[in-house]
Amino acid sequence: MRIIDAKFLQSAQSVEDSPPPNVAEVAFLGRSNVGKSSLLNTLTNRNGLAKSSSTPGKTQLINYFEIKFKTESEETPYLFTRFVDLPGFGYAKVAKSLKAQWNRNLTGYLELRPNLQIFVHLIDARHPELEIDKNVDEFLKDIKRGDQIIIHAFTKTDKLKQNELAQLRRVYPEGIFISNLKKRGIIDLQNKITGYLFGNQIL
């Protein structure tokens, strides 16, 4: 199973002006500059699909992308989902009033979106124990429904020494360890997503 098409659908300020909740969604969230946009581009093999910014916290909208998969099944040759690029948290160089509204909109999406199936929490592999990531993880566990899962994806693993990466794997055995530069962990993440969303439809 592979992604054969990925396209930008729309941006939204809040869950109220988001696309109809008729397709399963995978939300990508993490600190500003954790590598979300780069991961989405690598995962979909579409350079420039998700726009990255050198200014932390610049992306303030919820961005939706339609993803088309090709399966091995003759009965169901194509399957669809949405990838959702959420605003980065922390380090946002915006006014406090805007940041408060932004946080409300982000929380509203995470708590209220009925078709949201997977949270992909991106964590910088060089700083896996930051308080802000721990808080986000606790928040996701508190709001997670029975039909949802959390995937912990550690980015920028190419910047770790081999012994540091080995230690990270021991501490987080369920994690996925990613390097956009070396294309490490990309297939693992895609398989985790498609396996949960589509199950026996992809066999």
N, C-alpha and C positions, 0 to 999 in steps of 0.2 A: 504494500500500500504506500502511495506516495502523493505528495501535493503536486497537482498539475496546474493549478491556477490560484492566484491570490490577488485580491484587489481591494482598494480602499472603498469603504461603503459610505461612511459619514462620520462627522464629529458631533458630539453632544456635550452640553454643559451639565446636564443632569440626567437622571434616569427617566424623567418625564418626557424629554425630547429625544429619547433613544429610539432605534429601530424597533419594529414590532417584536415581541419576545417569542418568536415562532421557530427559532433555530438555536440549538445548544451553543452556549458561549464558554470560552476559556479566557479568563481574565489574567493578565500579566501585570504584576505589581511589584514595586520595590523602591528603594531609595533613589533619589535623583542621581543620575550618572552611574547606575549599577550595570548598565548595558542592555536595557530593555529593547530599545529600538534596534540595536545591532543584532540581538538574538532573534527578534521577529524577522528581520531581513534574511538572516542565515537560515532560520527554520523554514522559511517559505522559498528560499533561493531567489529572492527578489530584492536586489540592491535598490535602496531608496524607497521601498514600500512604506516603511515607518521612518519618519524624519527624526533624526537625532539633533540635539542642540548642545553646543559647548557651554551654554549658560544653564547651570543647575536650576531645575524648577520651572523652566520656560514652558514646557508642555502642560497646559492647564485644562485641556479638554479630554473627554473620553473618546477615543478613536476606535472605530469599528472596521474590521476587515473581513471580507467574505473569503473563506478558504474552501477549495474544491479538491477532494481526494479521488484518486483512481484506485479502485479495488481490483481484486482478482476474481470477483464474482460476476458471472454473466447475468444473474438476476438483478443485482444491485451494483452496476458498474461504477457509479459515482455516489459519493457522500459529501455532505456539506456541514461546516460549522462556522462559527465566527471566532476570530481572535480579537480580544479587546485590550488595547494599550491604555492603561490607566495613568493618570498624572503621578509623577514621582513624589514621594514624601520626604520631608527633611530637606534642609538646605535651600528651600524655595525663597528666592530673592523677590518677594512680592509683598505688597502692603498687607498688614495684619487683617484688615477687614476682608480683603480678597481671599487671603489664605483661609480664613474661617469659613467663608462660603464654599470655597474649593473643597475643604475637608468634609463639609456637610454633604456636598454632592457626591463625593467619592464614597462616603459611608452609606449614603442612600442607595447607590448602585450596588454595593457589595451586599447590603442587607435585603434589598427589596426586589432585585432582578430575579424573576421566577425561573428563567431558562439558563441561569448561570450554573454550570456544572463543575467547573474546575478552577481552583485558585492556583496560579503558578507564582509562588513567592520567590522572587529573585534576591539572592544574598551575595554580596561581594565575598568571595572565598578568602580574601586577605583579612577581612574583618567580620568573622562569622558570629561574634558574640555581642554585637552592638545592642544597646538597650532599645533603640527604636525598632529594630527587627524583632526582638523578643516581644515587645508590646504588640506589634502587628500580628505576630504569630498567635499570641493569646487572643487577640480580637477575632481573628479568623476562626480559631477553634470555638470561640463562644457563639459565633453566628452561624457556623456551618450546619447545614441541614443534612439529613441522612442520605440524601442523593447527591451530595457534593464531596469532593476530595480536595486536599491541599497537597501540592507538589512543592518540595523545597529544591530549588535549582541554584546551585552555587556557580557564579560567573567568575570570569577572569582567572580560571585555575592555571592558565599558562604562566601566571606570574608567581606561582608557588614553587618551592623546591619539592623534589619527589617525596622527601620524608614528611614535609608539611601537608602535601596532598594525601599521603597515606594516613596520616593522623586524622585529617578531616573526614576521610571515608570511614574510619573506625568510630568516630564520634557520631556521624550521621549516616548510618548504613542504608537508610532509605532515600538518601539524597541523590540528586542527579548532578554530575560535575561537568561543567561546561567551559569550553574555550571557543569563542567565535573565531579566533585567529587560527586555531588548529582544527576547527570543526569537531572538537571533542564533545561527546555527550549529546549531540544534536539528534541522532537517530534514537538514542535512549529516551529522550524527552518526547519525540514524536510518537514513539511506540507506546509510551505511558499514556499519552493523551488519547490516541486512537483506540487503544485497548479498552480504556474506561468508557469513552463515548459510544463506541460502536460494537464492542464485544464480538459476538459470533457473526455479526454482519460482515466482518472483514476476513473471515476464514474462507 
